[in-house]
Amino acid sequence: MILFTIQLLFVIFLIILLSFLFFNFFIKVPYHQKLIHHLNNDDFNIGGKKDNCPKGCFSKKCLHPLHCLNCNGEDPECCCNDEHCKDC
């Protein structure tokens, strides 16, 4: 009975491990979802947040205007339009 339980737990663990590997390596996340995550997450720095410019600004232009979730307020995470990047 104990051997059966150990084998069952091993099979369940193996199924979970294979499912994890399948979803991480074979399922592709669309580019726009990755971009939204990177622009709105502090762990990533796309376009930089330098000189008080929000992320996504480059040469006074907002590179990804439709992908920012937090562009309002005095210290936005990323830009929503070229107006946010005028001083960059």
C-alpha positions as CSV (number, residue, x, y, z in Angstrom):
1,M,0.0,0.0,0.0
2,I,2.8,2.4,0.8
3,L,4.6,1.6,-2.4
4,F,1.4,2.3,-4.4
5,T,1.1,5.7,-2.6
6,I,4.7,6.6,-3.4
7,Q,4.2,5.7,-7.1
8,L,1.0,7.7,-7.3
9,L,2.6,10.8,-5.8
10,F,5.5,10.4,-8.2
11,V,3.2,10.2,-11.2
12,I,1.2,13.2,-10.0
13,F,4.5,15.2,-9.5
14,L,5.7,14.1,-13.0
15,I,2.4,15.3,-14.6
16,I,2.6,18.6,-12.9
17,L,6.3,19.1,-13.9
18,L,5.5,18.2,-17.6
19,S,2.5,20.6,-17.6
20,F,4.7,23.4,-16.2
21,L,7.4,22.8,-18.9
22,F,4.8,22.6,-21.7
23,F,3.2,25.9,-20.8
24,N,6.5,27.7,-20.2
25,F,8.3,26.5,-23.3
26,F,5.7,25.7,-26.0
27,I,2.9,28.2,-25.4
28,K,3.8,31.6,-26.8
29,V,2.6,34.8,-25.1
30,P,1.6,37.4,-27.6
31,Y,4.0,40.3,-28.0
32,H,1.5,43.0,-26.9
33,Q,0.8,41.2,-23.6
34,K,4.6,41.0,-22.9
35,L,4.9,44.6,-23.7
36,I,2.1,45.6,-21.4
37,H,3.7,43.6,-18.6
38,H,7.2,45.1,-19.2
39,L,6.0,48.7,-19.5
40,N,3.8,48.5,-16.3
41,N,6.2,46.5,-14.1
42,D,9.0,48.1,-12.1
43,D,11.2,45.0,-12.6
44,F,11.7,45.9,-16.3
45,N,13.0,49.0,-17.9
46,I,11.9,49.5,-21.5
47,G,12.7,52.9,-22.8
48,G,14.2,53.8,-19.5
49,K,12.9,56.0,-16.7
50,K,15.7,58.5,-16.8
51,D,15.6,62.3,-16.4
52,N,12.1,62.1,-15.0
53,C,10.8,60.6,-18.3
54,P,8.3,57.8,-18.1
55,K,9.1,54.4,-19.6
56,G,8.4,54.1,-23.3
57,C,9.8,57.6,-24.2
58,F,12.4,57.9,-26.9
59,S,13.5,61.1,-28.6
60,K,10.4,63.0,-27.4
61,K,8.1,60.3,-28.7
62,C,6.0,57.7,-26.9
63,L,6.9,54.4,-28.6
64,H,4.0,52.3,-27.2
65,P,1.2,54.7,-26.4
66,L,-1.6,52.1,-26.2
67,H,0.1,49.7,-23.8
68,C,0.5,51.8,-20.7
69,L,-1.9,51.2,-17.9
70,N,-0.6,53.9,-15.5
71,C,0.1,57.0,-17.4
72,N,-1.8,59.6,-15.3
73,G,-0.7,61.6,-12.3
74,E,2.5,63.5,-11.5
75,D,4.8,60.4,-11.7
76,P,3.4,58.1,-14.4
77,E,4.9,54.6,-14.9
78,C,4.9,54.9,-18.7
79,C,3.8,57.2,-21.4
80,C,0.4,57.3,-23.1
81,N,1.1,60.0,-25.7
82,D,3.8,62.2,-27.0
83,E,2.9,65.0,-24.5
84,H,4.4,62.9,-21.7
85,C,7.7,62.7,-23.5
86,K,8.0,66.4,-24.5
87,D,10.9,67.1,-22.0
88,C,12.9,63.9,-22.8
